[in-house]
Amino acid sequence: MPAENPAANHTLDLALTGMTCAACAARIEKTLNRLPGVSANVNFATEKAHATVSAGVTVETLLIAVRKAGYDGRELSADNKDALREERDASYQRELRLFWISASLTLPLVAQMGAMFSGTHDDLLPRWLQMALATPVQFWIGWRFYLGAWHALRSGAANMDVLVALGTSIAWLFSAVVTVGGLHHHVYFEASAAIITLVLMGKLLEARAKSRTSSAIEQLLRLQPQTALIERDGQLVAVDAASLRVDDMFVVRPGAGIPVDGVVIEGLSSIDESLLTGESIPVEKTGGTRVFAGTLNQDGLLKCRATGVGAATALAAIVRLVEAAQGSKAPVQRLADTIAGIFVPAVVTLAVLTVAYWWGWRGEFDTALVNAVAVLVIACPCALGLATPTAIVVGSGRGAGIGVLFRNASALENAGRINLLLVDKTGTLTEGRPRVIDVLPFASSDRADLLTYAVTLEQGADHPLARAVRDYADLKGIAPLSMSAFVSTAGRGVAARVNGHQITLGSPDFVAAQGAVIAAERYAALPAGGTPIALARDGVALGLIIVADRLRATSPAAVTRLRTLGIEILMLTGDHAATARAIADAAHITNFRAQVLPQDKAREVENARGRGCVVGMVGDGINDAPALAAADVGFAIGSGADVAIQTADVTLMRSDLMSVADAITLSRATLRKIRQNLFFAFVYNVLGIPLAAMGLLSPVIAGAAMALSSVSVVSNSLLLKRWTAGK
């Protein structure tokens, strides 16, 4: 049998309707995962399904399976998000109208119940009127519960609808028999109607609270302007931003938003990128610098060339990343999912046992009926299903607001458990913009020769040190020569033939390995923090070029903050030991490794994990890719580079180590909310079910408690919005 080709896999997203509790989500997920070539994840809080499917599996295949399970859905795409939002708003208004109708019919019955609590046992309302009020609530307003219960039972499952339909039907049917037969028993029309009304109220409150959890994505989507200015016949003309293509020219006026990603061609201005990066200080933009869709031009006129449009913008990538994180499941949710899958059948069994005890053992039929209904109603697992995903949605959305992008829920959960952080030096602790600070020729050469050979070999490279050498040579007016037989050794250096000579350029160890020995005293006078680049011609050392990269102003404070969080710091760098020590001392780091190659960084990660550490790795997302992939959580730092967004567990839009501390504290705050929510959900059911079985909770109170439990869990998750960065 041929192996499956991962490249042929693709993802599909569905917007689901008809789910009422976590058991529904578990049922749909199980149904989808039974399909060949489908791996699906269903999120009850966001009412979405995310599926990775093999070639040949279509949206219609998934929708047929969802409908057979008793639910419905539509494909979720960028084109129909607005339409789905409008449908959701219209559905909410319909539900609101039905709730008020249900409440108006139920209030007289609740007044009847109040008279009973006051000690008056005579009916305030004739029983036929009570039945007339309760019947439309039971079978018109409450028809959804029967329909949902039928679909669930037909597919071999049970959900909240089964519990509500069974409990209220028992109460209504018993009361109807007593009323029609003129029997001398108490009737429970108020219980059946009040339960349905309270459940509807809880669902409305829950829907409003859930809509607030995803406000971060809504805010991001509103950032991108709908129009763009282009120049035609010397005039600026507004066009639809969606019509722009790569390499199109566009103009951004002061105070206007950037419509697409681009590169500045002309002009000078400051851009407010705070809503993407969380950084409040405007960023200066001039010729050659990048601008991003959704950011705000402040004071200058900019002419730009489009480099990313539509779904290819950094903003679109961020939205996709946040949506994926909010739709994924954290490992801690597995327990809740397992319990939700068996919860409803267990509750029905407990209700039967309650009837058996109170009627069969105690001979109290009325009491048996009331207590069984209370057990069925209070046991709804909605709160259990909302406990984890709502916290994940709010936490990941809060992260997006400060420029911390979690790839999935696992990354959000695991970041808070890190106890060892491996930190790359260049571009992480330092600014990532090295510059040449000195040129030290040896006796056999001069500065011009040294720089000429160096810029010749560095003309094809794109790493920061190469750019520093080229910039310095340009400043000195030195042009590169022609070369041949160019060979690059990753992380160490380069070699080529120039004017008949074999030239080697790179780390001192690399050059020494080619036979060019450099005396140790040559390094004694190097400036602190300077990185030496050695150059040799035909096996003879010609000199050193000293490059320095300034430490970020926030790095020492970030290291101190990470230590207060109980995290050990280990700096990794390919630099010379003296340079590494100078940077480590300035950043208050006591533990570092120098002259470490990219592949050795991954080995350091594996060794630390082997010692039982939970390891985080911070790098630039490209050169440090092996180490980022090997770590428990990889942090890609630096302005949202495309590769970083696609590969890292956590992408930090700000080039600042302080963002790592923010990510870790946000993760820990989210985990606390998840634990609180799960505790509340479990305690609610663990305490509520026995109290209902013992007759200490009336069905109406049970209904109110069940409705409010879900709202309380979502509201507790929303408290994460108060979390602030830097604390």
N, C-alpha and C positions, 0 to 999 in steps of 0.2 A: 504494500500500500504506500503510495507516495506521501512524503512528509508534507504537512500543511505549509503553505507559503504565507508567512506573516505579512508580507508586502501586499498580498491580495485582500487583507482585512481592511474594513473601514468602519466608521462609527455612524450610528443613527440615534437621533433623540426624538422622544415622543412626549407630548403634553397629554397627561392622562386625566380622565374624568370618572367620577363614580366611586372613588375610594373614600371610605369613611373611617378607617382605622389602620393600625399597623398590620393587622392580619390581612387586609386587602392588599397592601403593598407586598407583603411576603408571598401572597398567592400569585400575584401578577409576575413577580420576579421568578418564582419557581416555574410558572407556565412558560415564560420566555426562555429560561435556561434549559428547558427540555427540548427546545428546537435544535436541530443539528446546526452546528456552526455559529451558535449565538451565545455570547456571554453578556448578561444584562445585570443592571443595577437599578433598582426602583427606590426613589426617595419619596416618602410619604409627605414630608414637610413641603417640598417644592412641587409635588405632584408631577414629577417627571421620571422618565425612564431613559437611561443611557445604555446603549448596547453596542458592543464590538461584534461585528458579524463578518462572516467569510463571504467570498464572492458568490453571487447568486441569491443571497438572502436580501429581500427587498423590504421596504417599509410596510407594504401591504401584507407581507408574511407575518410581520410582528403584530400589525393591527388585527388581523384575523384571529391570532392567538389571544390577544387581549380581549376581544369581543366574546370569544368562546368562554373565557373565564368570567364573563358577566360584567365587563367594564367597557369603557370606550376611550378613544384617544385620537390624536392627530399628529402628523409629523411636525416637529418643532424646527423651524428654520428662521434665518434672518428675515426672510420675506414675509412671514406670517406672524411675527411676534406682536406687532401692533394689533392685528386682527384678533389674536388670541387674548390679548389684554382687554380689548373692548368686549369680547364675549364674556370674559371673566367678570368684568364690571357689571355687564347687563345681568348675568346670572346672580351676582350678589344682590342687585336691586330686586330681582324676582324673589329671592329667598327672604329678603327683608320684608317685602309685602306679605308673603305667606306667614312669616313670623307674627306680624301685627294682627293678622286675621286670627291666627291660632291663639295669640295672647288674649284677644278680645273675647273669644269663645271660652277660654279657660278661666278668666278672672272670676266670673260668677261661681264657678265650681270651687275655686280656691277659697272664696268667701264662705262657701258651704263647709269646707274643711276647717276654716278658722272657728266656726261656730262649734264644731265638734271638740276642738281643743279647749274651748272655753267651758266645757262641761255640759253643753246642750246637745243631746243626742237626737233630737227631732230634726228632720230635714227642713232646711230653710227653703229649698227649691223642690217642687214636685219631682219625683223620680223620672217621670216621662220627659220633663224639661231638662234634667241632668243628662239623660240619654240623648236627647236631641242636640244638646250642646257638644257632648263628647264625641258623638259619632262622626261628624265631618272632620274633627281633629284626628280621630283615629284612622279613618279610611281615605280621606282626601289629603289633608296635610301630611299625614304619616304614611301615605302610600309608598313613598321612596324607601321606607324601611322594609316593607314587604317585598318590593322589587329587588332591593339589594340582597335581602336574605334568600330569596328564591334563586338568584344567580349564584350566590355563594354556595348554597347547598347543592345546587345542580352540578357544580363543578367539584364537589367533594370537599368543600371547605366550610368554615364558619367564621363570621366576622361580627362587628358591633351591631350591624343591622339585625342579625339573628337574635342577639340578646335583647335589643329594644323591641323588635316585633313580637318576640315570644312573651316578654314580660308585660307589655302593654295589652297584648291580645288576651292574655289570661285575665288580667284585671277587668278589661272591658267585657269580655264574654261572661265572666261570673256575674258581673253587675247587671248585664242585660238579662240573663236568665232569672235573676232575683226580681228584676223590675217587671218583666213580662209575666212571670209566674206568681207575682204578688207574695213572694216569700219573705219571711221575717229575718233577713240578714242585712248587714251593712253593705252598701254599694261603694265601689271604688272608681267611679267615673272620673273623679277629680285627680286620682293618681295617674290613670292612663293618659289623660289630656295634659296634665302638668308635666309629666315625664317627656312627652313629645315636644312640648313648647320649650322646656328647659334645654333639651338636647339641641333644638334649632337655635336657641339663643347662644349656647356654647359654641356651636359651629360658626355662627356669624362673628362672634368675638374672636374666635380662633382664626378665622379667615382674615380679619382686619390685622390681627397681630402678626400673622405669617407674612402678609404683604409688606409689613414694615421691615421684616428681617432681610428682604432682598432689595432694600432701598439703595444699597451701594451700587449694584449693577444698574439700576435705573439712573442713578446719578452719573455714572460713567457714560451711559448711552446718550445722555442729554448734552455731554460735553462737545461732541463733534458738530460744527456748524453745517447747516444744510446747503449753504450756498458758498461759492468761491468767486473771487474776482480774477478775470483774465483780461489781457490787453488786446483790443481789436481796433485797428485803424487809429491808434493813438488815444483811444478811449478805454476806460476801465468798465467792463461789462460783467454783471453778476450772472453766473450760470449755476446749474445744479452741481453740487460737489461730487455727486455720484458719477457725473459725466467725465470727470478728470481721469486721465490715463498717465501711466508712468512716462516721465520726461516732459510732460506738459508744464508750461510756465504759469505761475499764479502770483498774485500780489496780495499782501496782507497789510491793511491799514492799521494805524495805532488804535488800540482798544478792541480790535477784532480777534476772533478765534482762528486758529490754524485749521484749515479744512482737511488736509491730508498730510502724511509724512513727506518731508522734503529736505532739500539742501539749499541754504541761502546762497544766492548768486550775487545779489547786490543789496546794500543797505546795512544799517547797524541799529540794533534794538535790544531790549531786554524782554525776555519771555517768562511769564509766570507759569511754571510747570508743577505747581503745588498739588493740583488735583490728580496728577499722575504719580508724582514722586513723594509727596508729603513734605517737600522742602519749600519753606516759605520765601526764601531769598530768590529773587529773579535771576535768571541765567542770561548772560550777555551772548548775543548771537551776531555773527558777522559772516563774511564770505567764507564758504566751505564748511560751516557748522550745520549740524542737523537740527531740524525742527519736527515736532510731533503733533499729529492731529489731536484736537481737543485742548491744546494749550493756548494761552492768551498773550497776544502781542501787546506790549504796554505803551511804548513811546515812539518808535521809529517805523518808517515804511520799509517793508522787506519785499524783495522779489526773489522767488524761490522756484526750484525745479522739483517736481513731484517724483518721489522715489517709492512711495508705498500708498496705494489707494484701496478703498473698499475694505475687504477682509484682510488685506495685507498690511494694514497700519499697525503700529505698536498698540494703539488703543483697542483695536479689534482683537489683537492677540491677548491683551490683558482681560478683556471681557470674556473671551473664550476660556481663559485660564481660571478666572473666578467662578464662572458657571460650572466648569468641570469640578472644581474643588467643592462647590456647594452641592453638587449632585452626587458626589462620591460618598463612600461610607468609611467611617473611622473604625479601626479594629475593635474599639470598646463597644461598638454598637452590636456586635455579633451576639452577645448575651441577650440583649433586648429582643433581637430578631428571633432568636431561638425560643424565647419564652412566649413571644406574641404568636408564634406559629401553633402552639399547643394550648394557648390560654383559653380560648372560647370553649372548646370541648370540655376542658377541665371545669370551667365555670358552670356549664349546663349540668354536669355531673353533680357539682356541689348544690345546685338548685334542687335537683331531684332528691338528693340526700336530705336537704332541708325540709322538703315536703314529707318525705318518709318519716322524719323525726317528729315534726309537729302534728302531723295528721295520723300517721300510722302508730306512733308511740304515745303521743300526748292526746290524740283525739281532737285536736283543735284545727278544724279545716280552715276557718277564716284566717287564723294566725299563720298557718302553713302557707296559704296563698300569698298573703302580704309579704312574709319574709322571703319567700322564693322570688317574688317579683323584685324586691329590693336587692337580692343577691345578683340577679340577672342584670339589673340596671347599673349598679355601682361598679361592676367588674369590667367595664369597657376599657380596653387597653390603649386608648388614644394617647393618654399622657406618656405611656411607655414608648410609643412609636415616635413621639415628637421630641423626646428628651434629648437625644443626641443630634439629629439633623438640624434642629433649629439653632442650637449652639454653634454648630459648624457653619451654617449659613451666615449668622451674624459675625462670628469670629473671622471668617475668611473675607467677608465684606469690609469689616473694620480694617483688616490688614491692607486691602486694596486701597483704602482711603489714605494710608500713610506710605504707600509705595512698597509694601511687603506682600508679595504674591505667592500664595501656597499652591502647589501644583495639584494636590489632592488632600483629602481629609486625613490620610495617614501621615502626611508631612506635618500637618497642623497639630496632630496628636503627638508625634514623635519628637518634634522640636523641643517641647517642654521637658523631655527626659534626658537631654544631652548633658553629660558631665565632663566631656573632653572636647575642646574645640581646636582643630588644626587650622592655622591661619596662614595663607600665602602672603608673602611680603609685598611684592610689587603690585601696585594698583589696589591693594586691600588695606594694608597698614599705611602705605605711602600713596602719593597722589597719582602714581602711574604715568607721570610726565617727566621722565628723567632728562637731564641736560648735561652736556659735557662741561666739566669744571676745570679740567687741566689736561694738557698733552705733554707726556714725559718721554721724549726721544732718548735713546741710548747713544753712545759715542759714535756708532756706525751709521747714524741717520740724522735727519733733521725733522722739524715739526711738519713741514710741507710734504715730505715724502710719506711720513707716517699717516697724515690725514688723507693724502691722495690714495694710497693703497686701501685705507679703511673705508672711505666712501665708495670706492670701486666695488669692493666686496659686499657692502651693505646696500647697494642700490636696488637689489632684488628682494630684500627682506622687509618684513612688515611688523616686526616686534618693536617694543618701545625703545630698546637700546639702539637698534638700527636707525630709527627715526631721529634719535638724539644726535647720532653721528652725522647723519645727512644734514640736519638743520645747522649744526655747527660748521660743517664744511661750506654750506651755502653762505653762511654769515662771513666766512673768511674768503669767499670767492674761489674755492677750490672745486674743480670739476672732476667727475670720475673718468677713468680710462676704460678701454675695452678689455674684456676678460674672456676666458674660455675654460672648459673643464671644471665648471662650478659644481661644488659638492657641499651639501649642508648636512650637519649632524645635529639632530633636534636637541635643543637644550644645552648645546656645548659650543658650537662654532661653525665656521664655514672655511672653505679653501678653494682656490682657483689659480689659473695661470694668467699672469699679467706681464706683458712685455717680456715673455720668456722666462719669468721667475715664478716659482711656486710660492704663493702667498697664503699664510694661515692666519686667521683672525678668530678670536673667541676667548673663552675663559683661560686663565693662566695654566690650569691643569691640562686643558685640551691642547694648547700650543706646546707645552712641555712634552706631551705624549708624542708629538711629531718630531721631537729631537731638539727643540729650542729651549735650552735651560735658562731660567731667569733666577738670578741670585736672590736669596731670601731678603737681603737687606734692601732690595728695591721696593719692598712692600712696607718697610718700616715707617717711611715718611708719608705714606698715603693719608689724605684727609679722612677724618672720621665719617663713616657713612658713605664713602666713595666706593664705587664698584669698578675694579680694574678690568679693562679689555686689553688683552695682549695681542701683539702682531709680530709675525716672523716672516722673513724672506729667505727662502732656500735653507731653512733649518736654523737661521740665526735670528735671535730676538732683536727687533728694531726699537721697541719701546712699549709704553702703556698709554692708553687713553682712559682717563678717569671720568666716570659718569656718576652723577648723584641724583637721587629721587627724594624729594622732601617728604617727611612724615606728615600725614594728615593731622590737622590741628585737633581733631576729635578723637584720634586713635588712643592716646593715653587714658582719657576719661572713659572711653568705651571698654578698654581692657579692665580698668578698675571696676566698672559696673558689672562686667561679666563675672569677675571674681566674686563680687558680692552675691551673685546668683548661684555660687557654688560650682562654677565651671573652671576647669583647669585649661590654660592656654598653652599651645605649642606652636611656635612660629616655624614655618618651613620655607627655605629659600635656596635658590641655586647660586647665590652670591658667595663671595669669599667670606671666610669666617670673621675677619675683622669688620667688614661691612655689616654682616649679620648681627654681630655683637653691638655695634653702635646703634643700629635701628632698634634692636630688642631693648637695650638700656633706655633709650629715649621713650619707648612705648610702655615701659615698666613691665616687660616680659622677661621672666627668669629662665624659661626653658625654650631652646631653639635648636634647629638643625640647619647647618649650612651646607652648601655645595650638593644640594639634593636635586636630582633629575626628576622630570615629571612622573616617570614610571616608579621612582622611589617613593614619591608622595603617596601613591596608591598602596605601596607596601607598608608605609607607616600607618595608614588607616587600618589595613588588615591586621597588623600587629596589635594595634590598640584595641580593636574589636575582640581579638583573641584573648586579651587580658580582661575581658568583661566590661569594657567601657562602652557607653553609648556615645558614638562619635559623630560630631558635626565637622564638615569641611567647608571653609570659605575660600573661594577663588574667583577667577574672572569668567568661568563658564566655558572656556575654550582650551587653553593650555592645561588647565587643571581638571579636565574632563574625567580622566581615569580615577583620580582621587575623589571627585565629586560623586561619581557613580558608585564607588566602593563604600562611601560613608553611609551611616544610618540616615543622615539628612545632609544634603548638599546645598550650600548657599552660594548662588551666583551673584556676585556684587558688581554693579557698574552699569547704570543708565539703561537697563532693559535691553541689552544686546539680544538680537533675534535668536542666536544659538542658545543663550542662557535661558530665555523664556521657554524654549522648546525642550531643554534637557534637565534643568535643575529642579530639585525638590522645592526650593524656595528661591524666587528671584527678587533681588533687592534693587528697586529702581534708583535708589540713591547710592552713590559711591561712598559709603560711609559704614564703618564697622558698627556704629551705634545702631544701625538698622537690624543687625543680627541680635543684639540684646533686646530690641523691640519685638522681633519675631519670637524669641524665646519666652519673653514675659507674656505676650499675647497668647501663645500656645498654652502656657500654664493657666492663664485666666480662663481660657476656653475649656480646658480640662476640668477646672474647678466647677464651672457651670454645668458641664455634662454630668459630673459626679453628683452635684446637688439635684439636678433634674431627675436622674435615675433614682436617687434616694427618695425624693418626693413621690415619684411614680410608684416605686415598689412599696413604700410605707403606706401610701394611700390604699393600694389594693390589699396589702397584707393585713392592715387594720380594718379597712372598710368591709371586706367580705365577711369576716367572722362577726362583726357587729350587726351586719344585715341579717345573717343567718340566726343570730340570737334574738332578733326582734328589737334591737336597740336603734335601728334606723328605719324610718318610714320610706316607702318607695319614692315619695316626692323629694324628701331630703336627699336620698340617694341619687336621684336624677340631677338635682342641683349640684351636688358634690362632684358627680361625674363630669358635668358640663364645665364646671369651674376648674377642675384639675388640669385639663388641657390648656386652658387659658393661663393658668398660673405657671405652667412649665414654659410656655412660649414667652410670657412676660418676664420670667426670670432670665431667659436667654437674651431678651432685648436689653437687659441691664449691661450686657457687654458693650453696648454702644457708648457707655460712659467711660470705658477704658481709654486711657490716653498714653501716647508714646512718651518715652523718656523717663518712665517711673518704674 
